[in-house]
Amino acid sequence: MTSIREIVSEALAHQYLSIEAEESLRQLMRGKYGPDDFEAFMALQRAFLSGSLRQESRERLLGQQNFTIAAVADSIAPACTTRDLSYA
């Protein structure tokens, strides 16, 4: 089985955490792990906070949100007229 340190090392090397790796981390963090694994996980968290690591699940979520916002904007745009905007 892969260790937390191995997953973190791979993610930091590629500056990217895949959904599969994220799920593996969740499973591994539920069990017993040593101080080296805990320190590796904390390094991963610091990389997220500094913005030096991308997260696939977050990118997908943001992409879905942007798509939803664009769809709503497109659906209400025909209802707006120049006259409506002049009162804004």
N, C-alpha and C positions, 0 to 999 in steps of 0.2 A: 504494500500500500504506500502511496505517496505521502510524504510528510508535509506539514504546514510550511516548513522552511523551504522545501523544494518548490511548492506552488508559488510562494512569495518570491523566491529567487527568479523563477521563470517570468512572473508578472513584472517584476522590476526591470529585468533584462529587456523585455519587450515594451515596457511602459504601457501595458495593457492587461486588464484582467477580464478574461472571458467569462461567460455565464457558467460554463462547465466548471471552470476553476473556482469560481465563486461558490457554487454549490458544494464542491469538494471541501472547500474551507469550512463551510457551515457544518458539514457532517463531521469533519475532523475536530472542530472546536467543541462539539458536543461530548467528545470523549476526553480521555486523559492526554495531556501533552505537557512537555517540559518547559523550562524557562527559555531555552533557545527558540522553541516554536513560538512561545508567547512574544518574545522580543522581535521575531520575524514578523508576526502579525502586527505588532505596534509600528514597525517600520513601514508596513503596507498602509496603515492608517495615516501615518505622517506623509507618505507619498500622495495619498488622496487629497489630504488637506492642503498640500503645497501646490496641487494641480499638475504634478509631474506624472501622474498615472491616470489613464483613461479606464473607464469601466463600461463594458459592453451593455450590461443591463440598464445602466443610467442613460447611455446614449440612445438605446431603443425607446426608453420611456420618454425622454425629451423629444425624440423624433415623432412619437405618437401624439404628444401634446401639441407640438407645432403643427402637425397635420390637422388636428381637431380645430385649433384656433383658425387656421387658414380656411377650413371648410365652413366654419361659422361665419367668418368675414365674407366669404364668397356668397353665402346664402342671404346675407342681409344687405349686401352692396346694391343689388338692383332696387331695393326699396328706398334708398337714399337718392335725393335729387339735389341739384345745385342750390335750389331755393332752401331745402332743409339744412344744408351745410352753412348757409349764410347766417343762420341764427345761432350757430354753435359758439 
